[in-house]
Structure formats: structure tokens, C-alpha cells
């Protein structure tokens, strides 16, 4: 099954068309070190990125998306109920959570009429927000809208993040509907199909965890059509109807960044059976990238820029590894650097 997943993630080959990458069907998660670009580079013949849009979407995390799909994502990711909204916002029981989120998203849209930093938007939003969404922040010594709720409001408000700014800066997504905030959820079945195409076979628990909701809420909305049930190691799982299981030839090596789509699947015991290796790669703080070699995660890695021109990869092997330098040089090129080096951690 892992070889099938590797094929679905286009890690057994490289393509020249970034816009057609399959992983963009759910978005490619980014972080402050530009991990999304490295994820794209792991799948491309040339380390480049086309004109994608960065915004907070799945689980309130920053993702690159195709611009034409953002309206559909906003509708599909809109919570179904107060219980679902509370789960996605990591909040205790709060009344009228959906109404509060709609109020906040509408206010965010009205405030951002020109590029605006997160801090400025937060300061303008807090006086307009429902009291139940505001909490004390020890870090900034003030009160503001809870960060998970703030993040959930960005996409339905039609806001994008400008990646060229060092500080998180928003602007309006052009061509957004006149009534910006979705009235109800629409199209979530399609996201389930996309998840199962990329990460399947899987079941409701994995899908719920990926989208940040609860199993109870997800089971109420599990698609009734277009899926086939299969058995994987004695457990029930599902795949989209008509999807052929591919037996891919694994790549020699890929250096996958910590937030790479391949590492976002929730069945980590299948991805990486060794518990010590899981703890190494999937750290709560300071997560590491994964070295994919011959179809398995064979080590972890960290990268840093040295002297402004060299990309240094520090590798922690779980078994003997192939030569990592060519792949490290490819990632260096993606980051606009002249050279790369590899050392053991």
C-alpha cells in the first residue's frame, strides 16, 4: 500500500507541471522556513513554484492552493455544526460557535481593505468580536480573539497571506463572492474523496484527524456514494470507486520537509512502524523532515542555510542510506542557493 501511496503523491517520478501536482488537491502545507517549496521540488523536474495562493485552510494551517479552488475550499471546510466548529477551534463547549465564527469572518473581511499585518488585523478585530471568542494572551500581554478561531476565519473571509512579507500579512483574495462567508458546508464529500485518493486506504478516524474534527461529527457526514470498502491488515478502510492500486517503483531518495503531504497521513504506524523513529520525525516541537529511500522512511533530516549561500542537510539514518548530496543540491537550487552539503547528525 505504501508504494501505491508513493505513486499517488508523485514521489516515484518527477513532473514538469507544478499546477497539475496531485498533492495540490488538498493544498500543500507551508511553514516559516518555506517547506511548501521543498515539497513541490521533491516532485518536479525543476525546483520552481507557480502562482499559487497561500492561506490558512486545513486545520487552520498555512497551505498553498490553486487560486481557482479557494472558493470551493472555503465552502467545503466551513464547519457543519457548533460541535464541529468547537472541535476545529480546539475550544471547550461554547454556545453559538458557528454564529461567532461567521461574525468574526465577516468582520475580518470588512477590516482588510488593503494589505494588513496579523497584529494590526487582530487589534482591529478584537473590539468587534463576540466576548466568548476572546482570551488572554501571555505572549503579547493583552486580550485578543483566540488564535485557532482567528485562523479558521481567514479563508471564509476571503483572505490570503502574502508570502513575500516576513510578518504574516493579509490581503483580500480577488474575485471573492459579494456575500463572502459561506452560509453552510458544501462539497466536503469531494475532500474526503481527495484524501482517500492521496492517502488511502483509510477510514473515518484518519480523515477526521486530518481535517481537525471529531470522529463522531465525521461519521455523520461520511459519503454514502463513490467509495468502496476494503480490508487492510484486518481493519475496514475505504478507497474511491474505480481507483486502481498502483505498484510503483520507489524513488532512490527524496528529502521530504516536515510538513510534506506524504507525512500528513494519520496512519503513522503504517508510514513508520518503528516507534522511536516516529518520535524522531513527528516531534511536537522541532519536527524533522523524512528521508524516503527505496519506498521507506529510512531516516530524518534537518536543513539550514550556511553563510547565506549553502544548504546544509544534517541526516539521522535509521539504516544505511544512499547518497543524499544530489537531492540536497536540488533543494538548494529550489531555495536559490549555490551549493549544498550533507553531514550526519
C-alpha positions, -999 to +999 in steps of 0.1 A: +000+000+000+029+024+006+041+020-029+006+029-041+006+060-018+041+070-031+027+068-066-004+089-058+019+115-042+041+115-074+072+106-054+081+078-078+087+103-107+091+140-113+068+162-134+073+195-151+038+210-144+036+223-109-001+233-113-011+197-120+005+182-090-019+158-073-009+169-038-024+203-045-059+187-045-057+192-007-032+220-006+005+218+004+012+229+040+038+256+045+058+269+074+081+298+081+111+281+065+093+277+032+086+240+034+059+240+007+085+250-019+106+220-009+076+197-011+070+209-047+106+205-055+105+168-044+080+162-072+092+185-100+118+182-127+128+218-120+126+233-084+100+260-090+066+271-078+039+286-100+015+313-088-004+296-060-022+313-031-011+309+005-038+310+031-049+293+064-071+264+054-070+228+065-067+227+104-061+264+103-026+258+090-010+277+061-014+259+028-006+266-008-037+262-031-046+267-067-063+301-069-093+287-087-102+262-060-102+286-030-139+294-031-148+257-031-124+250-002-140+278+018-174+262+015-162+226+020-142+235+051-170+255+067-180+236+099-212+217+099-223+225+134-214+242+167-198+209+179-177+207+147-167+243+149-156+238+185-135+208+176-118+226+148-111+256+170-098+235+199-122+251+222-143+239+252-181+239+250-191+273+237-226+283+227-233+296+192-198+288+179-209+288+143-225+322+146-194+336+164-172+323+136-194+338+109-194+371+128-155+371+130-150+361+094-174+388+082-156+414+104-121+403+091-133+408+055-146+443+063-113+453+081-088+442+055-093+466+026-055+469+019-025+447+030-025+444+067-003+426+092-018+399+115-011+421+145-030+451+131-059+429+120-061+413+154-061+447+171-089+460+149-109+427+152-109+422+189-133+451+198-158+437+172-156+400+182-180+381+205-167+381+240-167+343+242-140+342+214-116+365+232-089+352+256-059+365+274-025+361+257+005+359+279+028+363+249+016+398+240+003+408+273-032+416+261-065+400+251-075+391+215-095+366+195-083+330+202-057+321+176-074+289+163-107+308+158-088+337+141-072+311+117-105+294+110-119+328+099-092+337+074-103+316+044-141+322+047-133+359+050-115+356+016-081+365+029-047+354+015-012+356+031+014+375+012+045+352+013+070+379+005+064+396+038+084+384+069+055+393+092+022+375+084+004+400+062-031+396+047-048+409+017-082+402+001-085+374-024-097+390-056-129+379-071-144+367-038-183+364-036-203+395-026-215+376+004-181+363+015-188+339+043-204+305+034-240+300+047-235+263+050-210+235+043-209+223+007-185+199-011-169+181+018-176+147+002-151+158-025-124+165+001-130+130+016-125+115-019-093+136-024-079+124+009-086+088+002-071+091-033-039+105-019-036+088+015-059+058+013-070+032+021-082+049+052-113+052+074-133+080+091-109+083+121-079+092+098-100+116+078-114+133+109-080+138+124-066+152+091-094+179+089-093+186+127-128+174+135-141+146+157-149+110+146-184+115+158-190+145+136-173+129+106-193+097+108-225+117+104-212+130+071-193+101+057-200+098+019-226+072+010-216+070-026-185+067-047-164+047-022-156+010-019-148-008+013-116-028+016-098-046+044-062-036+053-045-058+079-078-068+094-093-033+096-120-017+075-109+011+051-122+029+020-110+039-014-127+059-042-146+037-065-126+029-097-092+039-083-066+014-094-039+003-069-006+012-084+026-008-078+051+020-082+089+017-084+101+036-054+125+066-058+161+062-048+158+090-024+137+121-016+142+146+012+107+154+024+102+185+046+084+182+079+050+193+066+052+174+033+018+160+022+032+124+023+038+128+061+003+142+067-015+108+066-028+099+100-018+062+099+017+068+112+021+031+122+019+022+085+042+051+074+068+044+100+063+013+122+093+019+145+080+039+175+114+055+182+116+067+146+081+081+148+091+101+179+121+114+159+102+125+128+069+135+143+081+157+172+056+181+188+083+208+186+110+210+160+096+184+137+121+169+113+119+160+076+119+124+064+144+107+042+124+085+018+146+058+003+136+027-016+099+032-006+105+035+032+113+063+056+149+055+062+160+085+084+152+121+094+169+153+083+172+190+091+183+217+068+198+252+074+213+279+053+250+285+060+267+318+051+237+328+030+247+305+001+249+268+012+221+245+022+234+221+049+215+189+055+220+170+087+209+134+083+200+109+111+199+075+094+178+045+106+197+022+083+224+027+056+214+055+032+221+062-004+240+093-014+219+123-003+240+151-019+223+152-053+189+156-037+203+182-012+217+202-042+183+201-058+167+215-027+194+242-025+186+252-061+149+254-051+159+279-024+181+299-047+213+288-031+246+280-048+257+249-030+247+221-006+264+197+018+254+167+039+266+156+073+255+130+099+236+141+130 
